[in-house]
Amino acid sequence: MTATGTFTLATRTGSAPLSWTTAALYTALVLAWLVVAGRSLRHATRHVRRPAGQIVD
């Protein structure tokens, strides 16, 4: 919400500093999504049910 609000404000005012702030906020948002997605995949792969008798590291 902060990134989209800053984008709207930057677009309406034509402010260069707000445009740079928008780019930084969107970059931080995408990085956060990638971290969460990576950790979710790691968690999912570590907690897959394995057949009985299979050795798990």
PDB file of N, CA, C and O in Angstrom:
ATOM      1  N   MET A   1       0.834  -1.173   0.000  1.00  0.00           N
ATOM      2  CA  MET A   1       0.000   0.000   0.000  1.00  0.00           C
ATOM      3  C   MET A   1       0.885   1.244   0.000  1.00  0.00           C
ATOM      4  O   MET A   1       0.557   2.222  -0.671  1.00  0.00           O
ATOM      5  N   THR A   2       1.971   1.231   0.718  1.00  0.00           N
ATOM      6  CA  THR A   2       2.855   2.387   0.765  1.00  0.00           C
ATOM      7  C   THR A   2       3.482   2.653  -0.599  1.00  0.00           C
ATOM      8  O   THR A   2       3.587   3.804  -1.023  1.00  0.00           O
ATOM      9  N   ALA A   3       3.898   1.590  -1.288  1.00  0.00           N
ATOM     10  CA  ALA A   3       4.521   1.762  -2.601  1.00  0.00           C
ATOM     11  C   ALA A   3       3.528   2.326  -3.607  1.00  0.00           C
ATOM     12  O   ALA A   3       3.883   3.215  -4.381  1.00  0.00           O
ATOM     13  N   THR A   4       2.304   1.839  -3.617  1.00  0.00           N
ATOM     14  CA  THR A   4       1.320   2.336  -4.580  1.00  0.00           C
ATOM     15  C   THR A   4       0.880   3.758  -4.246  1.00  0.00           C
ATOM     16  O   THR A   4       0.632   4.556  -5.150  1.00  0.00           O
ATOM     17  N   GLY A   5       0.782   4.076  -2.981  1.00  0.00           N
ATOM     18  CA  GLY A   5       0.434   5.437  -2.579  1.00  0.00           C
ATOM     19  C   GLY A   5       1.526   6.422  -2.959  1.00  0.00           C
ATOM     20  O   GLY A   5       1.239   7.525  -3.425  1.00  0.00           O
ATOM     21  N   THR A   6       2.775   6.029  -2.762  1.00  0.00           N
ATOM     22  CA  THR A   6       3.895   6.880  -3.142  1.00  0.00           C
ATOM     23  C   THR A   6       3.951   7.052  -4.652  1.00  0.00           C
ATOM     24  O   THR A   6       4.268   8.134  -5.144  1.00  0.00           O
ATOM     25  N   PHE A   7       3.645   5.989  -5.388  1.00  0.00           N
ATOM     26  CA  PHE A   7       3.617   6.059  -6.847  1.00  0.00           C
ATOM     27  C   PHE A   7       2.560   7.059  -7.313  1.00  0.00           C
ATOM     28  O   PHE A   7       2.821   7.886  -8.186  1.00  0.00           O
ATOM     29  N   THR A   8       1.378   6.979  -6.732  1.00  0.00           N
ATOM     30  CA  THR A   8       0.297   7.890  -7.102  1.00  0.00           C
ATOM     31  C   THR A   8       0.686   9.334  -6.792  1.00  0.00           C
ATOM     32  O   THR A   8       0.466  10.228  -7.609  1.00  0.00           O
ATOM     33  N   LEU A   9       1.254   9.555  -5.629  1.00  0.00           N
ATOM     34  CA  LEU A   9       1.677  10.894  -5.243  1.00  0.00           C
ATOM     35  C   LEU A   9       2.775  11.414  -6.174  1.00  0.00           C
ATOM     36  O   LEU A   9       2.752  12.578  -6.576  1.00  0.00           O
ATOM     37  N   ALA A  10       3.724  10.560  -6.511  1.00  0.00           N
ATOM     38  CA  ALA A  10       4.807  10.965  -7.417  1.00  0.00           C
ATOM     39  C   ALA A  10       4.272  11.285  -8.807  1.00  0.00           C
ATOM     40  O   ALA A  10       4.734  12.227  -9.451  1.00  0.00           O
ATOM     41  N   THR A  11       3.302  10.507  -9.267  1.00  0.00           N
ATOM     42  CA  THR A  11       2.722  10.737 -10.596  1.00  0.00           C
ATOM     43  C   THR A  11       1.951  12.049 -10.645  1.00  0.00           C
ATOM     44  O   THR A  11       2.069  12.815 -11.601  1.00  0.00           O
ATOM     45  N   ARG A  12       1.178  12.296  -9.625  1.00  0.00           N
ATOM     46  CA  ARG A  12       0.352  13.517  -9.607  1.00  0.00           C
ATOM     47  C   ARG A  12       1.162  14.788  -9.401  1.00  0.00           C
ATOM     48  O   ARG A  12       0.803  15.845  -9.919  1.00  0.00           O
ATOM     49  N   THR A  13       2.252  14.691  -8.645  1.00  0.00           N
ATOM     50  CA  THR A  13       3.044  15.887  -8.370  1.00  0.00           C
ATOM     51  C   THR A  13       4.215  16.057  -9.335  1.00  0.00           C
ATOM     52  O   THR A  13       4.742  17.158  -9.489  1.00  0.00           O
ATOM     53  N   GLY A  14       4.624  14.956  -9.987  1.00  0.00           N
ATOM     54  CA  GLY A  14       5.779  15.018 -10.884  1.00  0.00           C
ATOM     55  C   GLY A  14       7.100  15.148 -10.132  1.00  0.00           C
ATOM     56  O   GLY A  14       8.094  15.607 -10.695  1.00  0.00           O
ATOM     57  N   SER A  15       7.113  14.750  -8.882  1.00  0.00           N
ATOM     58  CA  SER A  15       8.286  14.890  -8.030  1.00  0.00           C
ATOM     59  C   SER A  15       9.313  13.785  -8.307  1.00  0.00           C
ATOM     60  O   SER A  15       8.998  12.597  -8.224  1.00  0.00           O
ATOM     61  N   ALA A  16      10.531  14.189  -8.634  1.00  0.00           N
ATOM     62  CA  ALA A  16      11.603  13.223  -8.879  1.00  0.00           C
ATOM     63  C   ALA A  16      11.994  12.465  -7.597  1.00  0.00           C
ATOM     64  O   ALA A  16      12.166  11.247  -7.650  1.00  0.00           O
ATOM     65  N   PRO A  17      12.139  13.146  -6.451  1.00  0.00           N
ATOM     66  CA  PRO A  17      12.479  12.389  -5.235  1.00  0.00           C
ATOM     67  C   PRO A  17      11.422  11.343  -4.876  1.00  0.00           C
ATOM     68  O   PRO A  17      11.757  10.259  -4.400  1.00  0.00           O
ATOM     69  N   LEU A  18      10.157  11.663  -5.103  1.00  0.00           N
ATOM     70  CA  LEU A  18       9.110  10.671  -4.821  1.00  0.00           C
ATOM     71  C   LEU A  18       9.177   9.513  -5.812  1.00  0.00           C
ATOM     72  O   LEU A  18       8.859   8.378  -5.458  1.00  0.00           O
ATOM     73  N   SER A  19       9.585   9.788  -7.041  1.00  0.00           N
ATOM     74  CA  SER A  19       9.747   8.712  -8.021  1.00  0.00           C
ATOM     75  C   SER A  19      10.850   7.755  -7.591  1.00  0.00           C
ATOM     76  O   SER A  19      10.700   6.538  -7.702  1.00  0.00           O
ATOM     77  N   TRP A  20      11.967   8.306  -7.097  1.00  0.00           N
ATOM     78  CA  TRP A  20      13.055   7.458  -6.605  1.00  0.00           C
ATOM     79  C   TRP A  20      12.624   6.669  -5.372  1.00  0.00           C
ATOM     80  O   TRP A  20      12.984   5.503  -5.210  1.00  0.00           O
ATOM     81  N   THR A  21      11.853   7.316  -4.512  1.00  0.00           N
ATOM     82  CA  THR A  21      11.342   6.631  -3.323  1.00  0.00           C
ATOM     83  C   THR A  21      10.420   5.488  -3.727  1.00  0.00           C
ATOM     84  O   THR A  21      10.463   4.407  -3.139  1.00  0.00           O
ATOM     85  N   THR A  22       9.586   5.734  -4.737  1.00  0.00           N
ATOM     86  CA  THR A  22       8.692   4.683  -5.238  1.00  0.00           C
ATOM     87  C   THR A  22       9.485   3.490  -5.748  1.00  0.00           C
ATOM     88  O   THR A  22       9.153   2.343  -5.450  1.00  0.00           O
ATOM     89  N   ALA A  23      10.535   3.760  -6.518  1.00  0.00           N
ATOM     90  CA  ALA A  23      11.368   2.674  -7.045  1.00  0.00           C
ATOM     91  C   ALA A  23      12.003   1.877  -5.916  1.00  0.00           C
ATOM     92  O   ALA A  23      12.060   0.648  -5.975  1.00  0.00           O
ATOM     93  N   ALA A  24      12.479   2.566  -4.894  1.00  0.00           N
ATOM     94  CA  ALA A  24      13.096   1.882  -3.751  1.00  0.00           C
ATOM     95  C   ALA A  24      12.076   1.037  -2.997  1.00  0.00           C
ATOM     96  O   ALA A  24      12.382  -0.081  -2.582  1.00  0.00           O
ATOM     97  N   LEU A  25      10.866   1.563  -2.816  1.00  0.00           N
ATOM     98  CA  LEU A  25       9.826   0.816  -2.097  1.00  0.00           C
ATOM     99  C   LEU A  25       9.386  -0.421  -2.876  1.00  0.00           C
ATOM    100  O   LEU A  25       9.188  -1.486  -2.293  1.00  0.00           O
ATOM    101  N   TYR A  26       9.231  -0.279  -4.197  1.00  0.00           N
ATOM    102  CA  TYR A  26       8.861  -1.441  -5.004  1.00  0.00           C
ATOM    103  C   TYR A  26       9.970  -2.495  -4.986  1.00  0.00           C
ATOM    104  O   TYR A  26       9.693  -3.693  -4.938  1.00  0.00           O
ATOM    105  N   THR A  27      11.214  -2.047  -5.025  1.00  0.00           N
ATOM    106  CA  THR A  27      12.334  -2.985  -4.959  1.00  0.00           C
ATOM    107  C   THR A  27      12.329  -3.736  -3.630  1.00  0.00           C
ATOM    108  O   THR A  27      12.519  -4.952  -3.598  1.00  0.00           O
ATOM    109  N   ALA A  28      12.113  -3.018  -2.550  1.00  0.00           N
ATOM    110  CA  ALA A  28      12.051  -3.662  -1.229  1.00  0.00           C
ATOM    111  C   ALA A  28      10.887  -4.642  -1.147  1.00  0.00           C
ATOM    112  O   ALA A  28      11.008  -5.707  -0.543  1.00  0.00           O
ATOM    113  N   LEU A  29       9.763  -4.281  -1.752  1.00  0.00           N
ATOM    114  CA  LEU A  29       8.596  -5.162  -1.745  1.00  0.00           C
ATOM    115  C   LEU A  29       8.875  -6.458  -2.499  1.00  0.00           C
ATOM    116  O   LEU A  29       8.549  -7.544  -2.019  1.00  0.00           O
ATOM    117  N   VAL A  30       9.476  -6.341  -3.677  1.00  0.00           N
ATOM    118  CA  VAL A  30       9.789  -7.544  -4.472  1.00  0.00           C
ATOM    119  C   VAL A  30      10.808  -8.414  -3.745  1.00  0.00           C
ATOM    120  O   VAL A  30      10.678  -9.638  -3.739  1.00  0.00           O
ATOM    121  N   LEU A  31      11.814  -7.806  -3.137  1.00  0.00           N
ATOM    122  CA  LEU A  31      12.796  -8.582  -2.377  1.00  0.00           C
ATOM    123  C   LEU A  31      12.142  -9.309  -1.203  1.00  0.00           C
ATOM    124  O   LEU A  31      12.477 -10.460  -0.921  1.00  0.00           O
ATOM    125  N   ALA A  32      11.222  -8.651  -0.529  1.00  0.00           N
ATOM    126  CA  ALA A  32      10.517  -9.300   0.577  1.00  0.00           C
ATOM    127  C   ALA A  32       9.699 -10.484   0.073  1.00  0.00           C
ATOM    128  O   ALA A  32       9.674 -11.541   0.703  1.00  0.00           O
ATOM    129  N   TRP A  33       9.027 -10.301  -1.069  1.00  0.00           N
ATOM    130  CA  TRP A  33       8.257 -11.409  -1.654  1.00  0.00           C
ATOM    131  C   TRP A  33       9.173 -12.580  -1.991  1.00  0.00           C
ATOM    132  O   TRP A  33       8.816 -13.734  -1.752  1.00  0.00           O
ATOM    133  N   LEU A  34      10.346 -12.295  -2.543  1.00  0.00           N
ATOM    134  CA  LEU A  34      11.275 -13.365  -2.908  1.00  0.00           C
ATOM    135  C   LEU A  34      11.791 -14.102  -1.674  1.00  0.00           C
ATOM    136  O   LEU A  34      11.932 -15.324  -1.699  1.00  0.00           O
ATOM    137  N   VAL A  35      12.070 -13.383  -0.611  1.00  0.00           N
ATOM    138  CA  VAL A  35      12.526 -14.018   0.633  1.00  0.00           C
ATOM    139  C   VAL A  35      11.437 -14.928   1.188  1.00  0.00           C
ATOM    140  O   VAL A  35      11.713 -16.065   1.569  1.00  0.00           O
ATOM    141  N   VAL A  36      10.220 -14.440   1.236  1.00  0.00           N
ATOM    142  CA  VAL A  36       9.109 -15.232   1.765  1.00  0.00           C
ATOM    143  C   VAL A  36       8.859 -16.456   0.888  1.00  0.00           C
ATOM    144  O   VAL A  36       8.644 -17.554   1.402  1.00  0.00           O
ATOM    145  N   ALA A  37       8.887 -16.275  -0.425  1.00  0.00           N
ATOM    146  CA  ALA A  37       8.667 -17.407  -1.334  1.00  0.00           C
ATOM    147  C   ALA A  37       9.759 -18.457  -1.169  1.00  0.00           C
ATOM    148  O   ALA A  37       9.472 -19.653  -1.142  1.00  0.00           O
ATOM    149  N   GLY A  38      11.003 -18.018  -1.057  1.00  0.00           N
ATOM    150  CA  GLY A  38      12.112 -18.955  -0.875  1.00  0.00           C
ATOM    151  C   GLY A  38      12.007 -19.724   0.427  1.00  0.00           C
ATOM    152  O   GLY A  38      12.235 -20.933   0.460  1.00  0.00           O
ATOM    153  N   ARG A  39      11.666 -19.033   1.488  1.00  0.00           N
ATOM    154  CA  ARG A  39      11.535 -19.713   2.780  1.00  0.00           C
ATOM    155  C   ARG A  39      10.328 -20.645   2.803  1.00  0.00           C
ATOM    156  O   ARG A  39      10.367 -21.694   3.445  1.00  0.00           O
ATOM    157  N   SER A  40       9.272 -20.273   2.116  1.00  0.00           N
ATOM    158  CA  SER A  40       8.094 -21.141   2.040  1.00  0.00           C
ATOM    159  C   SER A  40       8.423 -22.422   1.283  1.00  0.00           C
ATOM    160  O   SER A  40       8.036 -23.515   1.698  1.00  0.00           O
ATOM    161  N   LEU A  41       9.136 -22.279   0.176  1.00  0.00           N
ATOM    162  CA  LEU A  41       9.530 -23.474  -0.588  1.00  0.00           C
ATOM    163  C   LEU A  41      10.468 -24.357   0.219  1.00  0.00           C
ATOM    164  O   LEU A  41      10.341 -25.581   0.204  1.00  0.00           O
ATOM    165  N   ARG A  42      11.412 -23.738   0.925  1.00  0.00           N
ATOM    166  CA  ARG A  42      12.335 -24.517   1.751  1.00  0.00           C
ATOM    167  C   ARG A  42      11.579 -25.261   2.845  1.00  0.00           C
ATOM    168  O   ARG A  42      11.852 -26.431   3.112  1.00  0.00           O
ATOM    169  N   HIS A  43      10.642 -24.587   3.465  1.00  0.00           N
ATOM    170  CA  HIS A  43       9.842 -25.220   4.512  1.00  0.00           C
ATOM    171  C   HIS A  43       9.012 -26.370   3.938  1.00  0.00           C
ATOM    172  O   HIS A  43       8.914 -27.437   4.543  1.00  0.00           O
ATOM    173  N   ALA A  44       8.418 -26.142   2.772  1.00  0.00           N
ATOM    174  CA  ALA A  44       7.583 -27.182   2.160  1.00  0.00           C
ATOM    175  C   ALA A  44       8.405 -28.404   1.782  1.00  0.00           C
ATOM    176  O   ALA A  44       7.941 -29.532   1.950  1.00  0.00           O
ATOM    177  N   THR A  45       9.618 -28.204   1.276  1.00  0.00           N
ATOM    178  CA  THR A  45      10.426 -29.348   0.864  1.00  0.00           C
ATOM    179  C   THR A  45      10.994 -30.107   2.057  1.00  0.00           C
ATOM    180  O   THR A  45      11.258 -31.305   1.955  1.00  0.00           O
ATOM    181  N   ARG A  46      11.182 -29.439   3.164  1.00  0.00           N
ATOM    182  CA  ARG A  46      11.710 -30.121   4.355  1.00  0.00           C
ATOM    183  C   ARG A  46      10.632 -30.875   5.120  1.00  0.00           C
ATOM    184  O   ARG A  46      10.949 -31.747   5.929  1.00  0.00           O
ATOM    185  N   HIS A  47       9.388 -30.563   4.882  1.00  0.00           N
ATOM    186  CA  HIS A  47       8.317 -31.197   5.631  1.00  0.00           C
ATOM    187  C   HIS A  47       7.404 -32.051   4.756  1.00  0.00           C
ATOM    188  O   HIS A  47       6.210 -32.194   5.020  1.00  0.00           O
ATOM    189  N   VAL A  48       7.995 -32.608   3.721  1.00  0.00           N
ATOM    190  CA  VAL A  48       7.248 -33.535   2.865  1.00  0.00           C
ATOM    191  C   VAL A  48       7.205 -34.877   3.560  1.00  0.00           C
ATOM    192  O   VAL A  48       8.219 -35.340   4.083  1.00  0.00           O
ATOM    193  N   ARG A  49       6.056 -35.502   3.572  1.00  0.00           N
ATOM    194  CA  ARG A  49       5.948 -36.825   4.206  1.00  0.00           C
ATOM    195  C   ARG A  49       6.675 -37.855   3.354  1.00  0.00           C
ATOM    196  O   ARG A  49       6.481 -37.928   2.140  1.00  0.00           O
ATOM    197  N   ARG A  50       7.505 -38.639   4.004  1.00  0.00           N
ATOM    198  CA  ARG A  50       8.280 -39.668   3.308  1.00  0.00           C
ATOM    199  C   ARG A  50       7.746 -41.041   3.729  1.00  0.00           C
ATOM    200  O   ARG A  50       7.236 -41.206   4.837  1.00  0.00           O
ATOM    201  N   PRO A  51       7.869 -42.004   2.846  1.00  0.00           N
ATOM    202  CA  PRO A  51       7.419 -43.358   3.198  1.00  0.00           C
ATOM    203  C   PRO A  51       8.176 -43.880   4.422  1.00  0.00           C
ATOM    204  O   PRO A  51       9.324 -43.502   4.657  1.00  0.00           O
ATOM    205  N   ALA A  52       7.533 -44.740   5.190  1.00  0.00           N
ATOM    206  CA  ALA A  52       8.148 -45.309   6.378  1.00  0.00           C
ATOM    207  C   ALA A  52       9.409 -46.083   5.997  1.00  0.00           C
ATOM    208  O   ALA A  52       9.432 -46.783   4.985  1.00  0.00           O
ATOM    209  N   GLY A  53      10.431 -45.957   6.793  1.00  0.00           N
ATOM    210  CA  GLY A  53      11.660 -46.695   6.572  1.00  0.00           C
ATOM    211  C   GLY A  53      12.678 -45.920   5.764  1.00  0.00           C
ATOM    212  O   GLY A  53      13.819 -46.367   5.642  1.00  0.00           O
ATOM    213  N   GLN A  54      12.317 -44.784   5.209  1.00  0.00           N
ATOM    214  CA  GLN A  54      13.260 -43.998   4.427  1.00  0.00           C
ATOM    215  C   GLN A  54      14.112 -43.170   5.371  1.00  0.00           C
ATOM    216  O   GLN A  54      13.593 -42.558   6.306  1.00  0.00           O
ATOM    217  N   ILE A  55      15.425 -43.146   5.131  1.00  0.00           N
ATOM    218  CA  ILE A  55      16.341 -42.398   5.981  1.00  0.00           C
ATOM    219  C   ILE A  55      16.306 -40.934   5.567  1.00  0.00           C
ATOM    220  O   ILE A  55      16.383 -40.592   4.387  1.00  0.00           O
ATOM    221  N   VAL A  56      16.186 -40.084   6.582  1.00  0.00           N
ATOM    222  CA  VAL A  56      16.121 -38.635   6.360  1.00  0.00           C
ATOM    223  C   VAL A  56      17.346 -38.004   6.988  1.00  0.00           C
ATOM    224  O   VAL A  56      17.691 -38.310   8.130  1.00  0.00           O
ATOM    225  N   ASP A  57      18.009 -37.118   6.246  1.00  0.00           N
ATOM    226  CA  ASP A  57      19.191 -36.424   6.778  1.00  0.00           C
ATOM    227  C   ASP A  57      18.836 -35.477   7.870  1.00  0.00           C
ATOM    228  O   ASP A  57      19.715 -34.816   8.423  1.00  0.00           O
TER     229      ASP A  57
END
